[in-house]
Amino acid sequence: MEKIGKEILPVDCGGKEKSLEELQEMLYQKFEEHKDYFTQLDKLRINEDLRPRRLKSDEMFGLSGNFKKLEID
């Protein structure tokens, strides 16, 4: 089993890395730097009209699709 080195654990957990509070603040700063990107991602939507319609034989074996023949080895 691999061990986690103390150099990557936060001080709060007995390691040598920054404290959890400092790491959390760094993460919030990164989110703020890329706020426009996350806002743009939040506005993206799926156009359901482009999704293929369901077929009559759609629920064969609990799988959707148009299987004509299913072979299992």
N, CA, C and O atoms as a Maestro MAE file, in Angstrom:
{
 s_m_m2io_version
 :::
 2.0.0
}

f_m_ct {
 s_m_title
 :::
 protein
 m_atom[292] {
  # First column is atom index #
  i_m_mmod_type
  r_m_x_coord
  r_m_y_coord
  r_m_z_coord
  i_m_residue_number
  s_m_chain_name
  s_m_pdb_residue_name
  s_m_pdb_atom_name
  i_m_atomic_number
  :::
  1 25 0.846 -1.179 0.000 1 A "MET " " N  " 7
  2 3 0.000 0.000 0.000 1 A "MET " " CA " 6
  3 2 0.888 1.238 0.000 1 A "MET " " C  " 6
  4 15 1.848 1.330 0.766 1 A "MET " " O  " 8
  5 25 0.553 2.194 -0.874 2 A "GLU " " N  " 7
  6 3 1.344 3.413 -0.958 2 A "GLU " " CA " 6
  7 2 1.021 4.343 0.207 2 A "GLU " " C  " 6
  8 15 -0.104 4.378 0.707 2 A "GLU " " O  " 8
  9 25 2.031 5.088 0.621 3 A "LYS " " N  " 7
  10 3 1.849 6.048 1.704 3 A "LYS " " CA " 6
  11 2 1.788 7.449 1.123 3 A "LYS " " C  " 6
  12 15 2.390 7.736 0.088 3 A "LYS " " O  " 8
  13 25 1.060 8.303 1.796 4 A "ILE " " N  " 7
  14 3 0.985 9.708 1.404 4 A "ILE " " CA " 6
  15 2 2.072 10.454 2.151 4 A "ILE " " C  " 6
  16 15 2.136 10.416 3.380 4 A "ILE " " O  " 8
  17 25 2.924 11.130 1.403 5 A "GLY " " N  " 7
  18 3 4.038 11.849 2.005 5 A "GLY " " CA " 6
  19 2 3.582 13.061 2.807 5 A "GLY " " C  " 6
  20 15 2.593 13.709 2.464 5 A "GLY " " O  " 8
  21 25 4.311 13.360 3.876 6 A "LYS " " N  " 7
  22 3 3.957 14.501 4.721 6 A "LYS " " CA " 6
  23 2 4.060 15.825 3.978 6 A "LYS " " C  " 6
  24 15 3.405 16.800 4.345 6 A "LYS " " O  " 8
  25 25 4.894 15.861 2.918 7 A "GLU " " N  " 7
  26 3 5.081 17.117 2.198 7 A "GLU " " CA " 6
  27 2 3.832 17.556 1.437 7 A "GLU " " C  " 6
  28 15 3.735 18.721 1.053 7 A "GLU " " O  " 8
  29 25 2.859 16.644 1.207 8 A "ILE " " N  " 7
  30 3 1.643 17.035 0.502 8 A "ILE " " CA " 6
  31 2 0.413 17.106 1.412 8 A "ILE " " C  " 6
  32 15 -0.656 17.538 0.980 8 A "ILE " " O  " 8
  33 25 0.562 16.686 2.657 9 A "LEU " " N  " 7
  34 3 -0.545 16.783 3.615 9 A "LEU " " CA " 6
  35 2 -0.579 18.177 4.234 9 A "LEU " " C  " 6
  36 15 0.473 18.772 4.470 9 A "LEU " " O  " 8
  37 25 -1.791 18.713 4.505 10 A "PRO " " N  " 7
  38 3 -1.879 20.013 5.178 10 A "PRO " " CA " 6
  39 2 -1.338 19.938 6.607 10 A "PRO " " C  " 6
  40 15 -1.295 18.867 7.212 10 A "PRO " " O  " 8
  41 25 -0.933 21.082 7.127 11 A "VAL " " N  " 7
  42 3 -0.415 21.167 8.501 11 A "VAL " " CA " 6
  43 2 -1.457 20.635 9.484 11 A "VAL " " C  " 6
  44 15 -1.110 20.010 10.486 11 A "VAL " " O  " 8
  45 25 -2.730 20.884 9.195 12 A "ASP " " N  " 7
  46 3 -3.821 20.448 10.079 12 A "ASP " " CA " 6
  47 2 -3.843 18.924 10.248 12 A "ASP " " C  " 6
  48 15 -4.345 18.415 11.250 12 A "ASP " " O  " 8
  49 25 -3.300 18.205 9.268 13 A "CYS " " N  " 7
  50 3 -3.290 16.740 9.290 13 A "CYS " " CA " 6
  51 2 -1.899 16.183 9.579 13 A "CYS " " C  " 6
  52 15 -1.640 15.005 9.334 13 A "CYS " " O  " 8
  53 25 -1.010 17.016 10.092 14 A "GLY " " N  " 7
  54 3 0.327 16.563 10.449 14 A "GLY " " CA " 6
  55 2 1.333 16.616 9.317 14 A "GLY " " C  " 6
  56 15 2.394 15.998 9.404 14 A "GLY " " O  " 8
  57 25 1.016 17.349 8.248 15 A "GLY " " N  " 7
  58 3 1.925 17.439 7.105 15 A "GLY " " CA " 6
  59 2 2.687 18.746 7.073 15 A "GLY " " C  " 6
  60 15 2.726 19.486 8.056 15 A "GLY " " O  " 8
  61 25 3.292 19.019 5.928 16 A "LYS " " N  " 7
  62 3 4.128 20.204 5.771 16 A "LYS " " CA " 6
  63 2 3.514 21.235 4.823 16 A "LYS " " C  " 6
  64 15 4.069 22.321 4.655 16 A "LYS " " O  " 8
  65 25 2.386 20.915 4.207 17 A "GLU " " N  " 7
  66 3 1.729 21.820 3.264 17 A "GLU " " CA " 6
  67 2 0.961 22.902 4.025 17 A "GLU " " C  " 6
  68 15 0.840 22.832 5.248 17 A "GLU " " O  " 8
  69 25 0.449 23.890 3.316 18 A "LYS " " N  " 7
  70 3 -0.325 24.975 3.932 18 A "LYS " " CA " 6
  71 2 -1.538 24.409 4.667 18 A "LYS " " C  " 6
  72 15 -1.946 23.270 4.436 18 A "LYS " " O  " 8
  73 25 -2.105 25.222 5.554 19 A "SER " " N  " 7
  74 3 -3.269 24.768 6.319 19 A "SER " " CA " 6
  75 2 -4.488 24.653 5.407 19 A "SER " " C  " 6
  76 15 -4.509 25.202 4.305 19 A "SER " " O  " 8
  77 25 -5.496 23.935 5.880 20 A "LEU " " N  " 7
  78 3 -6.719 23.762 5.099 20 A "LEU " " CA " 6
  79 2 -7.379 25.107 4.811 20 A "LEU " " C  " 6
  80 15 -7.923 25.311 3.725 20 A "LEU " " O  " 8
  81 25 -7.337 26.006 5.756 21 A "GLU " " N  " 7
  82 3 -7.929 27.335 5.578 21 A "GLU " " CA " 6
  83 2 -7.213 28.101 4.457 21 A "GLU " " C  " 6
  84 15 -7.860 28.745 3.631 21 A "GLU " " O  " 8
  85 25 -5.875 28.027 4.432 22 A "GLU " " N  " 7
  86 3 -5.103 28.687 3.386 22 A "GLU " " CA " 6
  87 2 -5.374 28.062 2.014 22 A "GLU " " C  " 6
  88 15 -5.500 28.774 1.018 22 A "GLU " " O  " 8
  89 25 -5.462 26.742 1.969 23 A "LEU " " N  " 7
  90 3 -5.745 26.048 0.712 23 A "LEU " " CA " 6
  91 2 -7.143 26.395 0.196 23 A "LEU " " C  " 6
  92 15 -7.345 26.561 -1.007 23 A "LEU " " O  " 8
  93 25 -8.098 26.503 1.113 24 A "GLN " " N  " 7
  94 3 -9.454 26.875 0.738 24 A "GLN " " CA " 6
  95 2 -9.480 28.298 0.164 24 A "GLN " " C  " 6
  96 15 -10.159 28.550 -0.831 24 A "GLN " " O  " 8
  97 25 -8.752 29.216 0.779 25 A "GLU " " N  " 7
  98 3 -8.687 30.586 0.295 25 A "GLU " " CA " 6
  99 2 -8.047 30.635 -1.098 25 A "GLU " " C  " 6
  100 15 -8.491 31.401 -1.953 25 A "GLU " " O  " 8
  101 25 -7.013 29.828 -1.329 26 A "MET " " N  " 7
  102 3 -6.381 29.758 -2.651 26 A "MET " " CA " 6
  103 2 -7.374 29.266 -3.705 26 A "MET " " C  " 6
  104 15 -7.393 29.759 -4.832 26 A "MET " " O  " 8
  105 25 -8.202 28.280 -3.319 27 A "LEU " " N  " 7
  106 3 -9.203 27.752 -4.232 27 A "LEU " " CA " 6
  107 2 -10.236 28.816 -4.577 27 A "LEU " " C  " 6
  108 15 -10.602 28.961 -5.744 27 A "LEU " " O  " 8
  109 25 -10.714 29.569 -3.578 28 A "TYR " " N  " 7
  110 3 -11.673 30.639 -3.824 28 A "TYR " " CA " 6
  111 2 -11.081 31.698 -4.755 28 A "TYR " " C  " 6
  112 15 -11.784 32.224 -5.618 28 A "TYR " " O  " 8
  113 25 -9.807 32.011 -4.588 29 A "GLN " " N  " 7
  114 3 -9.149 32.989 -5.456 29 A "GLN " " CA " 6
  115 2 -9.106 32.484 -6.897 29 A "GLN " " C  " 6
  116 15 -9.326 33.253 -7.832 29 A "GLN " " O  " 8
  117 25 -8.824 31.195 -7.078 30 A "LYS " " N  " 7
  118 3 -8.805 30.616 -8.425 30 A "LYS " " CA " 6
  119 2 -10.189 30.684 -9.066 30 A "LYS " " C  " 6
  120 15 -10.316 30.991 -10.251 30 A "LYS " " O  " 8
  121 25 -11.229 30.397 -8.274 31 A "PHE " " N  " 7
  122 3 -12.594 30.501 -8.791 31 A "PHE " " CA " 6
  123 2 -12.905 31.936 -9.210 31 A "PHE " " C  " 6
  124 15 -13.535 32.157 -10.244 31 A "PHE " " O  " 8
  125 25 -12.477 32.896 -8.426 32 A "GLU " " N  " 7
  126 3 -12.702 34.301 -8.753 32 A "GLU " " CA " 6
  127 2 -11.957 34.692 -10.033 32 A "GLU " " C  " 6
  128 15 -12.486 35.451 -10.846 32 A "GLU " " O  " 8
  129 25 -10.743 34.184 -10.217 33 A "GLU " " N  " 7
  130 3 -9.974 34.478 -11.427 33 A "GLU " " CA " 6
  131 2 -10.692 33.989 -12.684 33 A "GLU " " C  " 6
  132 15 -10.605 34.615 -13.740 33 A "GLU " " O  " 8
  133 25 -11.397 32.874 -12.563 34 A "HIS " " N  " 7
  134 3 -12.069 32.252 -13.708 34 A "HIS " " CA " 6
  135 2 -13.589 32.385 -13.624 34 A "HIS " " C  " 6
  136 15 -14.318 31.564 -14.181 34 A "HIS " " O  " 8
  137 25 -14.060 33.406 -12.936 35 A "LYS " " N  " 7
  138 3 -15.500 33.599 -12.710 35 A "LYS " " CA " 6
  139 2 -16.267 33.723 -14.026 35 A "LYS " " C  " 6
  140 15 -17.352 33.158 -14.163 35 A "LYS " " O  " 8
  141 25 -15.714 34.454 -14.992 36 A "ASP " " N  " 7
  142 3 -16.389 34.623 -16.283 36 A "ASP " " CA " 6
  143 2 -16.599 33.286 -16.980 36 A "ASP " " C  " 6
  144 15 -17.656 33.049 -17.565 36 A "ASP " " O  " 8
  145 25 -15.607 32.419 -16.920 37 A "TYR " " N  " 7
  146 3 -15.703 31.102 -17.546 37 A "TYR " " CA " 6
  147 2 -16.823 30.273 -16.894 37 A "TYR " " C  " 6
  148 15 -17.616 29.645 -17.595 37 A "TYR " " O  " 8
  149 25 -16.887 30.273 -15.571 38 A "PHE " " N  " 7
  150 3 -17.926 29.502 -14.874 38 A "PHE " " CA " 6
  151 2 -19.310 30.078 -15.135 38 A "PHE " " C  " 6
  152 15 -20.284 29.330 -15.229 38 A "PHE " " O  " 8
  153 25 -19.408 31.395 -15.253 39 A "THR " " N  " 7
  154 3 -20.679 32.034 -15.572 39 A "THR " " CA " 6
  155 2 -21.131 31.629 -16.971 39 A "THR " " C  " 6
  156 15 -22.309 31.352 -17.194 39 A "THR " " O  " 8
  157 25 -20.193 31.597 -17.903 40 A "GLN " " N  " 7
  158 3 -20.500 31.182 -19.267 40 A "GLN " " CA " 6
  159 2 -20.937 29.720 -19.302 40 A "GLN " " C  " 6
  160 15 -21.888 29.384 -20.008 40 A "GLN " " O  " 8
  161 25 -20.273 28.857 -18.565 41 A "LEU " " N  " 7
  162 3 -20.664 27.444 -18.503 41 A "LEU " " CA " 6
  163 2 -22.059 27.273 -17.923 41 A "LEU " " C  " 6
  164 15 -22.819 26.405 -18.352 41 A "LEU " " O  " 8
  165 25 -22.388 28.104 -16.949 42 A "ASP " " N  " 7
  166 3 -23.689 28.011 -16.289 42 A "ASP " " CA " 6
  167 2 -24.832 28.371 -17.240 42 A "ASP " " C  " 6
  168 15 -25.964 27.931 -17.041 42 A "ASP " " O  " 8
  169 25 -24.544 29.162 -18.263 43 A "LYS " " N  " 7
  170 3 -25.579 29.594 -19.212 43 A "LYS " " CA " 6
  171 2 -25.811 28.580 -20.325 43 A "LYS " " C  " 6
  172 15 -26.805 28.684 -21.043 43 A "LYS " " O  " 8
  173 25 -24.925 27.608 -20.489 44 A "LEU " " N  " 7
  174 3 -25.077 26.613 -21.552 44 A "LEU " " CA " 6
  175 2 -26.287 25.721 -21.290 44 A "LEU " " C  " 6
  176 15 -26.525 25.297 -20.159 44 A "LEU " " O  " 8
  177 25 -27.042 25.444 -22.339 45 A "ARG " " N  " 7
  178 3 -28.217 24.584 -22.224 45 A "ARG " " CA " 6
  179 2 -28.230 23.578 -23.363 45 A "ARG " " C  " 6
  180 15 -27.579 23.785 -24.387 45 A "ARG " " O  " 8
  181 25 -28.957 22.505 -23.190 46 A "ILE " " N  " 7
  182 3 -29.092 21.457 -24.197 46 A "ILE " " CA " 6
  183 2 -30.312 21.761 -25.054 46 A "ILE " " C  " 6
  184 15 -31.378 22.093 -24.536 46 A "ILE " " O  " 8
  185 25 -30.150 21.646 -26.363 47 A "ASN " " N  " 7
  186 3 -31.274 21.798 -27.271 47 A "ASN " " CA " 6
  187 2 -31.910 20.422 -27.456 47 A "ASN " " C  " 6
  188 15 -31.406 19.604 -28.226 47 A "ASN " " O  " 8
  189 25 -33.009 20.166 -26.758 48 A "GLU " " N  " 7
  190 3 -33.660 18.852 -26.785 48 A "GLU " " CA " 6
  191 2 -34.229 18.518 -28.153 48 A "GLU " " C  " 6
  192 15 -34.457 17.346 -28.451 48 A "GLU " " O  " 8
  193 25 -34.468 19.539 -29.009 49 A "ASP " " N  " 7
  194 3 -34.994 19.280 -30.351 49 A "ASP " " CA " 6
  195 2 -33.986 18.533 -31.220 49 A "ASP " " C  " 6
  196 15 -34.377 17.864 -32.177 49 A "ASP " " O  " 8
  197 25 -32.709 18.633 -30.908 50 A "LEU " " N  " 7
  198 3 -31.673 17.963 -31.683 50 A "LEU " " CA " 6
  199 2 -31.440 16.516 -31.235 50 A "LEU " " C  " 6
  200 15 -30.718 15.772 -31.898 50 A "LEU " " O  " 8
  201 25 -32.039 16.124 -30.132 51 A "ARG " " N  " 7
  202 3 -31.872 14.761 -29.613 51 A "ARG " " CA " 6
  203 2 -32.674 13.783 -30.472 51 A "ARG " " C  " 6
  204 15 -33.814 14.086 -30.825 51 A "ARG " " O  " 8
  205 25 -32.114 12.618 -30.819 52 A "PRO " " N  " 7
  206 3 -32.871 11.657 -31.643 52 A "PRO " " CA " 6
  207 2 -34.112 11.156 -30.900 52 A "PRO " " C  " 6
  208 15 -34.115 11.018 -29.677 52 A "PRO " " O  " 8
  209 25 -35.165 10.888 -31.678 53 A "ARG " " N  " 7
  210 3 -36.416 10.410 -31.073 53 A "ARG " " CA " 6
  211 2 -36.263 8.962 -30.636 53 A "ARG " " C  " 6
  212 15 -35.438 8.218 -31.167 53 A "ARG " " O  " 8
  213 25 -37.076 8.576 -29.658 54 A "ARG " " N  " 7
  214 3 -37.067 7.192 -29.192 54 A "ARG " " CA " 6
  215 2 -37.750 6.306 -30.221 54 A "ARG " " C  " 6
  216 15 -38.702 6.724 -30.881 54 A "ARG " " O  " 8
  217 25 -37.265 5.101 -30.351 55 A "LEU " " N  " 7
  218 3 -37.830 4.139 -31.285 55 A "LEU " " CA " 6
  219 2 -38.886 3.285 -30.592 55 A "LEU " " C  " 6
  220 15 -38.950 3.243 -29.364 55 A "LEU " " O  " 8
  221 25 -39.714 2.604 -31.387 56 A "LYS " " N  " 7
  222 3 -40.749 1.744 -30.807 56 A "LYS " " CA " 6
  223 2 -40.136 0.603 -30.012 56 A "LYS " " C  " 6
  224 15 -40.667 0.221 -28.970 56 A "LYS " " O  " 8
  225 25 -39.021 0.053 -30.492 57 A "SER " " N  " 7
  226 3 -38.367 -1.063 -29.804 57 A "SER " " CA " 6
  227 2 -37.266 -0.540 -28.879 57 A "SER " " C  " 6
  228 15 -36.173 -1.102 -28.809 57 A "SER " " O  " 8
  229 25 -37.573 0.524 -28.186 58 A "ASP " " N  " 7
  230 3 -36.560 1.236 -27.415 58 A "ASP " " CA " 6
  231 2 -36.187 0.558 -26.102 58 A "ASP " " C  " 6
  232 15 -35.077 0.763 -25.610 58 A "ASP " " O  " 8
  233 25 -37.042 -0.210 -25.543 59 A "GLU " " N  " 7
  234 3 -36.776 -0.777 -24.229 59 A "GLU " " CA " 6
  235 2 -36.455 -2.267 -24.285 59 A "GLU " " C  " 6
  236 15 -36.847 -3.020 -23.394 59 A "GLU " " O  " 8
  237 25 -35.757 -2.689 -25.309 60 A "MET " " N  " 7
  238 3 -35.382 -4.091 -25.405 60 A "MET " " CA " 6
  239 2 -34.269 -4.379 -24.404 60 A "MET " " C  " 6
  240 15 -33.192 -3.791 -24.497 60 A "MET " " O  " 8
  241 25 -34.505 -5.248 -23.477 61 A "PHE " " N  " 7
  242 3 -33.553 -5.649 -22.450 61 A "PHE " " CA " 6
  243 2 -33.105 -4.465 -21.581 61 A "PHE " " C  " 6
  244 15 -32.019 -4.495 -21.001 61 A "PHE " " O  " 8
  245 25 -33.935 -3.432 -21.492 62 A "GLY " " N  " 7
  246 3 -33.607 -2.286 -20.650 62 A "GLY " " CA " 6
  247 2 -32.601 -1.340 -21.264 62 A "GLY " " C  " 6
  248 15 -32.116 -0.434 -20.587 62 A "GLY " " O  " 8
  249 25 -32.271 -1.532 -22.549 63 A "LEU " " N  " 7
  250 3 -31.315 -0.672 -23.235 63 A "LEU " " CA " 6
  251 2 -32.024 0.086 -24.341 63 A "LEU " " C  " 6
  252 15 -32.867 -0.473 -25.042 63 A "LEU " " O  " 8
  253 25 -31.687 1.341 -24.497 64 A "SER " " N  " 7
  254 3 -32.276 2.092 -25.597 64 A "SER " " CA " 6
  255 2 -31.420 1.912 -26.838 64 A "SER " " C  " 6
  256 15 -30.206 1.729 -26.743 64 A "SER " " O  " 8
  257 25 -32.047 1.964 -27.992 65 A "GLY " " N  " 7
  258 3 -31.330 1.808 -29.249 65 A "GLY " " CA " 6
  259 2 -32.167 1.037 -30.240 65 A "GLY " " C  " 6
  260 15 -33.320 0.711 -29.956 65 A "GLY " " O  " 8
  261 25 -31.618 0.747 -31.376 66 A "ASN " " N  " 7
  262 3 -32.373 0.014 -32.395 66 A "ASN " " CA " 6
  263 2 -31.661 -1.289 -32.746 66 A "ASN " " C  " 6
  264 15 -31.223 -1.490 -33.878 66 A "ASN " " O  " 8
  265 25 -31.556 -2.157 -31.766 67 A "PHE " " N  " 7
  266 3 -30.903 -3.447 -31.979 67 A "PHE " " CA " 6
  267 2 -31.780 -4.326 -32.872 67 A "PHE " " C  " 6
  268 15 -32.963 -4.522 -32.592 67 A "PHE " " O  " 8
  269 25 -31.196 -4.848 -33.936 68 A "LYS " " N  " 7
  270 3 -31.912 -5.814 -34.760 68 A "LYS " " CA " 6
  271 2 -31.621 -7.214 -34.274 68 A "LYS " " C  " 6
  272 15 -32.498 -8.079 -34.258 68 A "LYS " " O  " 8
  273 25 -30.353 -7.432 -33.870 69 A "LYS " " N  " 7
  274 3 -29.975 -8.743 -33.384 69 A "LYS " " CA " 6
  275 2 -28.866 -8.544 -32.362 69 A "LYS " " C  " 6
  276 15 -27.914 -7.801 -32.599 69 A "LYS " " O  " 8
  277 25 -28.996 -9.197 -31.250 70 A "LEU " " N  " 7
  278 3 -28.013 -9.076 -30.186 70 A "LEU " " CA " 6
  279 2 -27.388 -10.442 -29.976 70 A "LEU " " C  " 6
  280 15 -28.075 -11.400 -29.622 70 A "LEU " " O  " 8
  281 25 -26.078 -10.528 -30.197 71 A "GLU " " N  " 7
  282 3 -25.382 -11.795 -30.000 71 A "GLU " " CA " 6
  283 2 -24.443 -11.658 -28.807 71 A "GLU " " C  " 6
  284 15 -23.661 -10.713 -28.711 71 A "GLU " " O  " 8
  285 25 -24.546 -12.631 -27.902 72 A "ILE " " N  " 7
  286 3 -23.687 -12.636 -26.711 72 A "ILE " " CA " 6
  287 2 -22.871 -13.907 -26.726 72 A "ILE " " C  " 6
  288 15 -23.420 -15.004 -26.824 72 A "ILE " " O  " 8
  289 25 -21.561 -13.764 -26.631 73 A "ASP " " N  " 7
  290 3 -20.672 -14.931 -26.626 73 A "ASP " " CA " 6
  291 2 -20.492 -15.452 -25.228 73 A "ASP " " C  " 6
  292 15 -19.777 -16.432 -25.021 73 A "ASP " " O  " 8
  :::
 }
 m_bond[291] {
  # First column is bond index #
  i_m_from
  i_m_to
  i_m_order
  :::
  1 1 2 1
  2 2 3 1
  3 3 4 2
  4 3 5 1
  5 5 6 1
  6 6 7 1
  7 7 8 2
  8 7 9 1
  9 9 10 1
  10 10 11 1
  11 11 12 2
  12 11 13 1
  13 13 14 1
  14 14 15 1
  15 15 16 2
  16 15 17 1
  17 17 18 1
  18 18 19 1
  19 19 20 2
  20 19 21 1
  21 21 22 1
  22 22 23 1
  23 23 24 2
  24 23 25 1
  25 25 26 1
  26 26 27 1
  27 27 28 2
  28 27 29 1
  29 29 30 1
  30 30 31 1
  31 31 32 2
  32 31 33 1
  33 33 34 1
  34 34 35 1
  35 35 36 2
  36 35 37 1
  37 37 38 1
  38 38 39 1
  39 39 40 2
  40 39 41 1
  41 41 42 1
  42 42 43 1
  43 43 44 2
  44 43 45 1
  45 45 46 1
  46 46 47 1
  47 47 48 2
  48 47 49 1
  49 49 50 1
  50 50 51 1
  51 51 52 2
  52 51 53 1
  53 53 54 1
  54 54 55 1
  55 55 56 2
  56 55 57 1
  57 57 58 1
  58 58 59 1
  59 59 60 2
  60 59 61 1
  61 61 62 1
  62 62 63 1
  63 63 64 2
  64 63 65 1
  65 65 66 1
  66 66 67 1
  67 67 68 2
  68 67 69 1
  69 69 70 1
  70 70 71 1
  71 71 72 2
  72 71 73 1
  73 73 74 1
  74 74 75 1
  75 75 76 2
  76 75 77 1
  77 77 78 1
  78 78 79 1
  79 79 80 2
  80 79 81 1
  81 81 82 1
  82 82 83 1
  83 83 84 2
  84 83 85 1
  85 85 86 1
  86 86 87 1
  87 87 88 2
  88 87 89 1
  89 89 90 1
  90 90 91 1
  91 91 92 2
  92 91 93 1
  93 93 94 1
  94 94 95 1
  95 95 96 2
  96 95 97 1
  97 97 98 1
  98 98 99 1
  99 99 100 2
  100 99 101 1
  101 101 102 1
  102 102 103 1
  103 103 104 2
  104 103 105 1
  105 105 106 1
  106 106 107 1
  107 107 108 2
  108 107 109 1
  109 109 110 1
  110 110 111 1
  111 111 112 2
  112 111 113 1
  113 113 114 1
  114 114 115 1
  115 115 116 2
  116 115 117 1
  117 117 118 1
  118 118 119 1
  119 119 120 2
  120 119 121 1
  121 121 122 1
  122 122 123 1
  123 123 124 2
  124 123 125 1
  125 125 126 1
  126 126 127 1
  127 127 128 2
  128 127 129 1
  129 129 130 1
  130 130 131 1
  131 131 132 2
  132 131 133 1
  133 133 134 1
  134 134 135 1
  135 135 136 2
  136 135 137 1
  137 137 138 1
  138 138 139 1
  139 139 140 2
  140 139 141 1
  141 141 142 1
  142 142 143 1
  143 143 144 2
  144 143 145 1
  145 145 146 1
  146 146 147 1
  147 147 148 2
  148 147 149 1
  149 149 150 1
  150 150 151 1
  151 151 152 2
  152 151 153 1
  153 153 154 1
  154 154 155 1
  155 155 156 2
  156 155 157 1
  157 157 158 1
  158 158 159 1
  159 159 160 2
  160 159 161 1
  161 161 162 1
  162 162 163 1
  163 163 164 2
  164 163 165 1
  165 165 166 1
  166 166 167 1
  167 167 168 2
  168 167 169 1
  169 169 170 1
  170 170 171 1
  171 171 172 2
  172 171 173 1
  173 173 174 1
  174 174 175 1
  175 175 176 2
  176 175 177 1
  177 177 178 1
  178 178 179 1
  179 179 180 2
  180 179 181 1
  181 181 182 1
  182 182 183 1
  183 183 184 2
  184 183 185 1
  185 185 186 1
  186 186 187 1
  187 187 188 2
  188 187 189 1
  189 189 190 1
  190 190 191 1
  191 191 192 2
  192 191 193 1
  193 193 194 1
  194 194 195 1
  195 195 196 2
  196 195 197 1
  197 197 198 1
  198 198 199 1
  199 199 200 2
  200 199 201 1
  201 201 202 1
  202 202 203 1
  203 203 204 2
  204 203 205 1
  205 205 206 1
  206 206 207 1
  207 207 208 2
  208 207 209 1
  209 209 210 1
  210 210 211 1
  211 211 212 2
  212 211 213 1
  213 213 214 1
  214 214 215 1
  215 215 216 2
  216 215 217 1
  217 217 218 1
  218 218 219 1
  219 219 220 2
  220 219 221 1
  221 221 222 1
  222 222 223 1
  223 223 224 2
  224 223 225 1
  225 225 226 1
  226 226 227 1
  227 227 228 2
  228 227 229 1
  229 229 230 1
  230 230 231 1
  231 231 232 2
  232 231 233 1
  233 233 234 1
  234 234 235 1
  235 235 236 2
  236 235 237 1
  237 237 238 1
  238 238 239 1
  239 239 240 2
  240 239 241 1
  241 241 242 1
  242 242 243 1
  243 243 244 2
  244 243 245 1
  245 245 246 1
  246 246 247 1
  247 247 248 2
  248 247 249 1
  249 249 250 1
  250 250 251 1
  251 251 252 2
  252 251 253 1
  253 253 254 1
  254 254 255 1
  255 255 256 2
  256 255 257 1
  257 257 258 1
  258 258 259 1
  259 259 260 2
  260 259 261 1
  261 261 262 1
  262 262 263 1
  263 263 264 2
  264 263 265 1
  265 265 266 1
  266 266 267 1
  267 267 268 2
  268 267 269 1
  269 269 270 1
  270 270 271 1
  271 271 272 2
  272 271 273 1
  273 273 274 1
  274 274 275 1
  275 275 276 2
  276 275 277 1
  277 277 278 1
  278 278 279 1
  279 279 280 2
  280 279 281 1
  281 281 282 1
  282 282 283 1
  283 283 284 2
  284 283 285 1
  285 285 286 1
  286 286 287 1
  287 287 288 2
  288 287 289 1
  289 289 290 1
  290 290 291 1
  291 291 292 2
  :::
 }
}
